[in-house]
Amino acid sequence: MFVGVSDDAFEWNTGPMVAAANDLGLRAVRVALTWTPSERTLTPTDASALGRVVGGAPNQRIVLAALNQGDPPLDPASRDAYCSFLADAVTRFPRINDVVIWNEPNLSGFWRPQYGPPGQSAPEQYEALAAYCYDLLHAMRSSINVIGPATSVWGNDNPNAFDNISHSPTTFIQGLGAAYRASGRTAPLFDTIGHHPYPTSSSERPWTVHSDPAIISLGDLGRLLSVLSDAFSGTGQKLPDQGVPIWYLETGYQTMIPASKSQLYFGIETWPGALPDAVSPEPPRAHPPDSSQAPDQATQLADELLLTYCQPYVAADFNFMLEDEPSLGGWQSGLLWVDGTQKGSYQPFKAAVAAVNSGSVDCGQVAGAPFVTAPATSAANSPTLGSHPSTKPAPPKRSLTKVTYTGARRAPFGFLELRARLTRGATSSGVPLRNRQLLFVVGKTAYVVKTNKAGIAHVAPDPPLPRGTHKIAIRFQGDELDMGSGLRVNARIVNSRGHVRSKGALKLSAHRKLTLDASSDGKVAQGSVTLRAGTDRQAVSVKELGVSSNDAEAWLRGSDGHRHRYLVHLQRVAHGRKVRVEIVGAVKLDVTVPAKQLSFARS
């Protein structure tokens, strides 16, 4: 087995990236080019980028992928263009001998449509592309290593999902095999099986065996071998026990960002279980419980490399990435921070790579190291993994998860509550899922909320969202038993038709007084909030106003002449006899006044 890294930054930051790869002992680099439909040859930009990688990394084998974000080649002319594009790359750069056909074709983010009439589904269309590229590339150079299908670890098998329509790797490979058999083809599709066995959470132990039959992660090698056997046994596509290696083209564990590096990153983290890069002192090497959470990325990377070294048929493990992406919505699974400095996991990873390269790994001491007790030659004689006592039996066919938005899509300023229901089943009236985390993302703010016994999670954005239309993403990341799901909705914030007035100046303290006089016709809010402290006077021009349907609460927002923004919240308390007044801005106040001194109502 050899260890590599998948990172397109080698194309533009070649020198520093190659220096780190050499130091780590990495023996391969996978990079990707963006293919534009109908493009048959490399653009000058592509050729320059690829030339830098090939010329700058003489110690690594270069693995090339070509893809785009969901516009794949779906007809003979497009397939010919795409495969010719790859052929042009390996002709220009003879050092490139390893070619990946597309990327994660079981996800709609890379391949659309996923479902269609007979002959038009993603597995069927991908089979036609892989077959064409295999023949074209081998005709020009017989030694070319064609790699596929480069499937993602999971998918929802739901053609009616909101925004993540996909196939699980299990159903995709099964569909690929069915299409291959139906085609009558006798030549192979691939020389190497590529897969992306990410964990379902960065803190999940690498050897975790998942009960969900749709997931194929690192600990689910037995499932991968069994599915491949079901799909291709007895055909011209050889299986791993017949000499076809398995390459893990992407894996990775995301790290938390320390305060000292926080200024280098932006956005919000949306993947569960991010870890410290390394803890001190380093935890002892042991076989921890399967259900335990890993302490850091350093432990995860070392455990993974030793495990995959010991897994039968696995010939390569590529970490995604070498250097972090700056957007937290991307990936922070590298060995280097964004500024190129080493993480605490760098040296432990280097040591594990050295053990793999030298062949000095003692698999008898590796947590989760499996062995194959039967060859993968047929569905009736499928492989079984042993030596790991906690392997769980597969449950009955998995039900679908669904996120349904039940909150308001139009609300007065200050009164939007985001509500969503998570269920298992084909409809929103399915079985509610309790105590699961839903992620609500509004702009650059994220709220993580657990569902109650009715499967409902709800949150009021704080501070209130300004007037206008807001795009809201709601996500269930999935867990061991249920696949991820989610949706996107729009919510519109408007001004209430109403007013807020004080009867004279409200005495807030011995030296501070407040006057309110604001109203809105339902479109434009106007008026002011005036704060007086001794001889100081602060006048706030009101632009947003919301009043609750029962006239028990009101929200106002505006700014003064110094661009200080003020947020005012009024709430009736003590059975309506008093009003709590909260003001946040250049000053912060929280007082209670008699209700007769304030009037606020819708009109």
ABEGO torsion letter per residue (X at the ends): XBBBBBBAAAAABAAAAAAAAAAAGBABBBBBBBBBBGBABBBAAAAAAAAAAAAABAABBBBBBBBBBGBBBABAAAAAAAAAAAAAAAAABAABABBBBEBGAABAAABOBABBBBGABAAAAAAAAAAAAAAAAAAABAABBBBOAGBBABBAGBAABAAABBBBAAAAAAAAAAAAAAAGBABBABABBBBBBBBABAABBAABBBABAABBBAAAAAAAAAAAAAAABGBABBBAAAGBBBBBABBEBBBBBBAAAAAABBEBBABBGBBBABBOBBBBBBBBBAABBBABAAAAAAAAAAAAAABBGBABBBBOBABBBABAABBBABABBAAGBBBAAAAAAAAAAAAAAAGABBAAABBGBBBBABBBABAABBBBBBGBAABBBBBBBBBBBBBBBABBABBBBGABBBBBBBBBEABAABBBBBGBBBBBBBEABBBBBBBBAAGBBBBBBOBBBBBEBBBBBBBBAEBAABBBBEBBBBBBBBBBBEBBBBBEBBBABAABBBBBBBBBAGABBBEBBBBBBEABBBBBBBABBBBBAAGABBBBBBBBAAGBBBBBBBBBBGGGABBBBBBBEABBBBBBBBAAABBBBBX
